[in-house]
């Protein structure tokens, strides 16, 4: 059974998260919220294994020594490299929690960055200090659930105009922007071909590049938005004949891209 993973808050948790400060055999005291989750919620006992991560690639393999005091012993630790070809989900705000469902699944699949989008047809509104906390909590929970050492970055909420700027920058930096649209004529095979070539360039020059997947709200992306994005260099594509919900389209596309990039064995 895969051991449970708990994220550490680098800004508040008094735990060494720099691999240079760790040694096998050292003991550390778990932060209060991690101890409560591990001992009270998951019922871990003395001798049980667990993993800790800073969400930036560090994975600490530890053993719980004293559950009451929250003391664990470091058994091993590794620093996992970040992917060279990154996957980003630009998710339009959607009602009834469909946007949060999308980023939850995307995190489990392996997305590297999540960017909220206030689309023209978005009914839900971004509320700073409230919506961002909900999204961040969703990303944290999905990161722990999927035992990831890399937590997806949460970007600032963007407008459609800012996505146009993103498309223009992508042309300069060698990134790729893919817009999922039900009336698109480009096929998914063509997109996978572009992604494969982009990944090859990343390997050749060891320079990170990003594939952005843009997903609209329940009412879809407006024609004006699609025209503006494609005019700035984005690729509009349809995945298949079935029309997917706002909560499913991004995860499906990311699953296909992850497989094309060799992330899935």
N, C-alpha and C positions, 0 to 999 in steps of 0.2 A: 504494500500500500504506500502511495506517495505521501510523504510527510507534509503536514500543514505548513503553509508559508504565511508569515506576518510581516507587514510593512512597518518600517521605522520612520518616524517623523524626524528628519535630519535637523530641523530647526529647534525642536523642543525635547526630543528624547536624549537622555544622557547616556548614550551607548556609542562606543567607537564604531563608526561606519567606514572609516578609511582602512583599506586592507593593510596599509603599512603599520597600523596601530593594533593589529590583531595577531594572536598566536594560538596555535592549536594547544588545547588544554587549559586556556584561560577561562575563567568564569565571568559572567556578566549578569547584571540584574535587569530583568525585562521591564520596560516601561509599564506603567499601571494599566493602560488600556490593552496592551498586548497580553499582560498577565491575566486580566479578567477574561479576555476572549479565549485564551489558551486553556486556562484552568477551569473557569466557571462554565463557559459555553461549550467548549470542545472536550471538557473532562480529561485533559491530559494529566498523566501521573508521573511520578518520579521514574526516570529511565526511558520515558517516551522521547522520541526524536521530534524536532521541529526545525523549520528553516526561517531565517530572518533576511530581510533585504532592504536596502535603501531606495529601491526602485530605480537605481541607476546602474544596474548590472552586478552589484555585489550580492552574492548568495552565501549566507553563513549556515553551515550545517551544525546544529547544536543538539544537546541532550538536556532535558529538564532534570535538574538535580534536586531542587527544593521548591515544590509547587507553591507552598504558602508564602515563601519569601520571593518567589519569582526568579530564582537563580538557575541559570543554565550554563553548561560547559561547552565551549567551542570544540567541535570535533574536526572540522575542516572548513575551508572557505575558498571561494573562487570569484574572479571578476570576469563576467561574460561580456564579450565585445558587442558593441551596438551594430546593428545591420548596416551594411553599406548602401543597399537599396532600401529606402524607407517607404512605408505605406502610411498615408494620411487619409483620414475620413473627414470630409467637409459635410457635416450633417445639418440640414435645415431644422429649425425648431419645429416640433410637431406636437399636437395636442394628445391628451390621454397617455402621456408618458412614452409614446412611440419613439421619440428621440432618445430617451434614456435606455430603452430596450435595445436600440441600435448600437449605442456606444458600449453597452454591456457586452453584447455578443461580439462586437468588433474587437474589444479588448481580449476576450477569450481566444479569438482567432489569431491575434498577434499584431494589431494595428499599432503603429509607433507614435502617432499624433492624432488628436481629435480637435477639430475646429468647428465651433458652433456658428451657424449661419442664420441671420434674420432675413429670410427670403421674402419676396414680394407677397407670396401667398401663405406665409406662415401665420397661423392664428395665434399660436403661443408667442409670448414676448419674453425676451431675455431680461432678467432682473438681476443686476449686479449685486453681489452679496447674498443672494438667495439661490438663483438658478445655478450659478457657478459652484456653490457648495454642494448642491444636489448632484451635479455632473461629476464633480471631483470625488464625492463619496461613492458614486457608481463605478468610477474607474478604479478606485482603491479596492472595492469589494471584488470586482471582476479580476483584478490583478492577483489578489490573494487566492481567489477560487481557482484560477488557471495556473497557479504556482509560477508566475512569471517573475524574473529578476529585473525586468525593465517595465516600469509603469508608463503608460502612454502620456505624452505631454498634452496638456490642455491649453489650447490657444485662446486668444481673445475672440469675442464674438465679432463676426465680420458682416458687412453689408454686401449686396450684390456688386456694388461698385468696387469694393475691395477685392472681390474674387476676380474681377476683370484685371486688376493690378497684379494679382497672384498669377494669372495666366500669362501676362506679359513678362513677369520676372522669370517664369518657368522657361520661356523661350530663350532667355539669356543664359540661365544657369544650367540648362540641359535637363530640367525636370519635366514631368508629364502631368497634364491635367485631363482627367476623364470625367465627363458629365454623363450620368445615367439619365436617359430620356426615352420615353416610350415610342416617340415618333422618329427616333434617329434611324439613319440608314446604314451607318457603319456597323460592322459585325464585331462580336466579341473576339473572334479569331484575330482580327486586325489589331485590336488593342493588345492582346497577348504577345503578338509579334513585336509591337513597339516596346513593350515592357521588357521582353527578353533582350532586345538590342540595347536598351538602356542599362540593364543589369550587366551586360558584357562590357559596356564602356566603364561602368563603375569598377569592375575588376581590373580593367586595363590601366586606369589612371588612379585607382584607389581614392577617388573623390566621391563622397556621399551624394546621392541624388534621391529625389522624392517623387513618388507617384501619388497624386491627389485624386481621390474619388469623391465627386460632388453628387450629393443626393438631395432631392427636393422634399418639400413637405407633403401632406396628404393630398393637396390639390395639384401637385406636380409643379415643375419648374415652368414659369411663364415663357412664352415664345420670345419676348423681348430679352429675357435673361439668357436663354439659350443662344440667341443670335449674338448677344454681347460677348458671351464666353467663347463661343467658337470663332468669332471675329478676332478675338485676342489670342487665338492659338490653341484653345481647348479642343478635345476630341469628343464629340457627342456620340454615344453608343447605346444600343439596346442589348440587354443580356439574353432575352428570349421572348417567346410569344406571350407568356404569362405576365401580367402586371403585378409587381410586388408592392407590398406596403412600404411605407417610409421606414418602418422598423426592420424590414428584411432586406431591402435592396442593397444597402451598404455591406452588411455582413456576407451576403452571397457573392458580391463582387470581390470583396477582400479574400474570401476563401479561394476563389478561382485564381486570383493574383498570387496568393501565397503558394499555391501549388505550382504555378508557372515559374515562380522564383526559386522553387526547390525547398521551400520551408517545410513542406509536408513530405515525409518519406514515402 
